[in-house]
Amino acid sequence: MSATPESIVRIGQIGFGYWGPNLARNFRAIPACELSALCDASPDRLAMAGDLYRSATLYTSFDEMLASEIDGVAIATPARSHYPLVMQALKAGKHVFVEKPLAMTTVEAAEMVETAERLGRVLMVGHVFEYNPAVRYVKNLLDSGAIGDVYYLYSTRVNLGRIQSDINALWSIAPHDISIFLYLLGQTPESVSARGARYLSGDVEDVVFCSMQFPSGVVAHVHASWLDPSKVRCMTVVGSHKMVVYDDLATEGKVKIYDKGVTRFTNPQYGEYQYRLHTGDILIPKLTMQEPLRLECEDFVRAIQTGESPLTDGRNGLRVVQVLEAAQRSMERNSQEIAINLAAA
Ligand SMILES: NC(=O)c1ccc[n+]([C@@H]2O[C@H](COP(=O)([O-])OP(=O)(O)OC[C@H]3O[C@@H](n4cnc5c(N)ncnc54)[C@H](O)[C@@H]3O)[C@@H](O)[C@H]2O)c1
């Protein structure tokens, strides 16, 4: 059941819809891993999976796949199914990778973390941007102190589509930005306030504006929407010395470091505060890009082999769910500021 650093890790994946094929492609490409089973409730999707991965055993029943000889389960099914499927897999003794968000409530997420820890199984969530070399570059930059104190940061993740009906834009899109914020700052927000709007179905928010207050005083903001004319994936970090723009869609210059800033000084002639603007060079660092999803899947396989925690472990997933849940509550209470219990994760 438990793998060693030398042994091949056997993965069974459930969910071969929109995102599942990306995971399967990456697990298949890892030498230390064998994609040995695939499960989907849809016969059409399963047939498609079977055409692509002829050596994998196909299942429509998750129970049957769990009874097979696999070490780990990768879950790429809709968010509301994560909690029952993860719990079932953990209790069957499997290591679990699950797509974001980890769960739909903090109570569920905490139970998943506790169960994985008690049973000594890996629990990992697909916060794929924490494996993105551009995001890691920005993280190193912030940690090095090169941009000074972080004042604030904001992110735009908008597009026309993919419209969801079971979850809103907050739970579907914003987990990425929230996980990046927490990763970059190394903190969880102490409070959250959000506003959303429903236009298409009237059932779920198509657009969400969510602001987070961090213990350090940093403010972060995300605009998430599937109802927008342009595809934008852009994040700005404003620091006391420099400013950084990370544009995930840019083919060249994904990260730009602006030598721009403002100094406040007292004018001796008038005794008043004045501001001196500084505008210097814009640096575009050379990044060695690797597919973030490959790095993420490799981290899951490595965690199973070594017993070491993956970067985006269950507690990481729980912290993001805490923020999402607080934002959801805020939206339901006319943008009221909702405090987060920082001791819980
Ligand atoms: N990391 C990313 O960038 C990214 C992008 C898109 C989606 N996702 C995540 O991937 C997950 C799946 O999203 P999607 O858009 O692929 O959904 P989807 O609806 O397109 O596909 C889900 C698949 O799971 C199957 N399925 C659902 N419940 C099942 C069950 N109980 N047993 C067997 N099969 C079942 C469905 O038949 C379907 O084929 C979600 O958690 C989503 O948040 C992540």
The ligand as an SDF file (V2000), in Angstrom:
LIG
                    3D

 44 48  0  0  0  0  0  0  0  0999 V2000
   -6.6430   23.6580  -11.7690 N   0  0  0  0  0  0  0  0  0  0  0  0
   -7.3800   24.2290  -12.6900 C   0  0  0  0  0  0  0  0  0  0  0  0
   -6.9480   25.1650  -13.3600 O   0  0  0  0  0  0  0  0  0  0  0  0
   -8.7640   23.7020  -12.9410 C   0  0  0  0  0  0  0  0  0  0  0  0
   -9.4470   24.0670  -14.1140 C   0  0  0  0  0  0  0  0  0  0  0  0
  -10.7230   23.5530  -14.2960 C   0  0  0  0  0  0  0  0  0  0  0  0
  -11.3150   22.7530  -13.3330 C   0  0  0  0  0  0  0  0  0  0  0  0
  -10.6130   22.4500  -12.2150 N   0  0  0  0  0  0  0  0  0  0  0  0
  -11.2290   21.6120  -11.1590 C   0  0  0  0  0  0  0  0  0  0  0  0
  -11.3610   20.2850  -11.6560 O   0  0  0  0  0  0  0  0  0  0  0  0
  -12.5180   19.6780  -11.0940 C   0  0  0  0  0  0  0  0  0  0  0  0
  -13.3930   19.1370  -12.2100 C   0  0  0  0  0  0  0  0  0  0  0  0
  -13.8370   20.2260  -12.9890 O   0  0  0  0  0  0  0  0  0  0  0  0
  -14.2750   20.0020  -14.5080 P   0  0  0  0  0  0  0  0  0  0  0  0
  -14.4820   21.3640  -15.0660 O   0  0  0  0  0  0  0  0  0  0  0  0
  -13.3660   19.0610  -15.1960 O   0  0  0  0  0  0  0  0  0  0  0  0
  -15.6960   19.2920  -14.3030 O   0  0  0  0  0  0  0  0  0  0  0  0
  -16.5100   18.4740  -15.3940 P   0  0  0  0  0  0  0  0  0  0  0  0
  -17.9310   18.5250  -14.9560 O   0  0  0  0  0  0  0  0  0  0  0  0
  -16.1490   18.9310  -16.7780 O   0  0  0  0  0  0  0  0  0  0  0  0
  -15.9640   16.9810  -15.2680 O   0  0  0  0  0  0  0  0  0  0  0  0
  -16.2220   16.1770  -14.1430 C   0  0  0  0  0  0  0  0  0  0  0  0
  -16.2040   14.7110  -14.5660 C   0  0  0  0  0  0  0  0  0  0  0  0
  -16.3570   13.9370  -13.3810 O   0  0  0  0  0  0  0  0  0  0  0  0
  -17.3150   12.9110  -13.6190 C   0  0  0  0  0  0  0  0  0  0  0  0
  -17.9280   12.6060  -12.3140 N   0  0  0  0  0  0  0  0  0  0  0  0
  -18.5780   13.4700  -11.5000 C   0  0  0  0  0  0  0  0  0  0  0  0
  -18.9480   12.8620  -10.3640 N   0  0  0  0  0  0  0  0  0  0  0  0
  -18.5310   11.5660  -10.4690 C   0  0  0  0  0  0  0  0  0  0  0  0
  -18.5980   10.4300   -9.6160 C   0  0  0  0  0  0  0  0  0  0  0  0
  -19.1700   10.5070   -8.4030 N   0  0  0  0  0  0  0  0  0  0  0  0
  -18.0650    9.2720  -10.0450 N   0  0  0  0  0  0  0  0  0  0  0  0
  -17.4730    9.1930  -11.2520 C   0  0  0  0  0  0  0  0  0  0  0  0
  -17.3650   10.2490  -12.1100 N   0  0  0  0  0  0  0  0  0  0  0  0
  -17.8840   11.4090  -11.7230 C   0  0  0  0  0  0  0  0  0  0  0  0
  -18.2850   13.4850  -14.6340 C   0  0  0  0  0  0  0  0  0  0  0  0
  -18.9220   12.4780  -15.3670 O   0  0  0  0  0  0  0  0  0  0  0  0
  -17.3360   14.3310  -15.4950 C   0  0  0  0  0  0  0  0  0  0  0  0
  -16.8280   13.6060  -16.5870 O   0  0  0  0  0  0  0  0  0  0  0  0
  -13.1860   20.7450  -10.2210 C   0  0  0  0  0  0  0  0  0  0  0  0
  -12.7720   20.5890   -8.8950 O   0  0  0  0  0  0  0  0  0  0  0  0
  -12.6170   22.0460  -10.7700 C   0  0  0  0  0  0  0  0  0  0  0  0
  -12.5630   23.0760   -9.7880 O   0  0  0  0  0  0  0  0  0  0  0  0
   -9.3550   22.9000  -11.9910 C   0  0  0  0  0  0  0  0  0  0  0  0
  1  2  1  0
  2  3  2  0
  2  4  1  0
  4  5  1  0
  4 44  2  0
  5  6  2  0
  6  7  1  0
  7  8  2  0
  8  9  1  0
  8 44  1  0
  9 10  1  0
  9 42  1  0
 10 11  1  0
 11 12  1  0
 11 40  1  0
 12 13  1  0
 13 14  1  0
 14 15  2  0
 14 16  1  0
 14 17  1  0
 17 18  1  0
 18 19  2  0
 18 20  1  0
 18 21  1  0
 21 22  1  0
 22 23  1  0
 23 24  1  0
 23 38  1  0
 24 25  1  0
 25 26  1  0
 25 36  1  0
 26 27  1  0
 26 35  1  0
 27 28  2  0
 28 29  1  0
 29 30  1  0
 29 35  2  0
 30 31  1  0
 30 32  2  0
 32 33  1  0
 33 34  2  0
 34 35  1  0
 36 37  1  0
 36 38  1  0
 38 39  1  0
 40 41  1  0
 40 42  1  0
 42 43  1  0
M  CHG  2   8   1  16  -1
M  END
$$$$
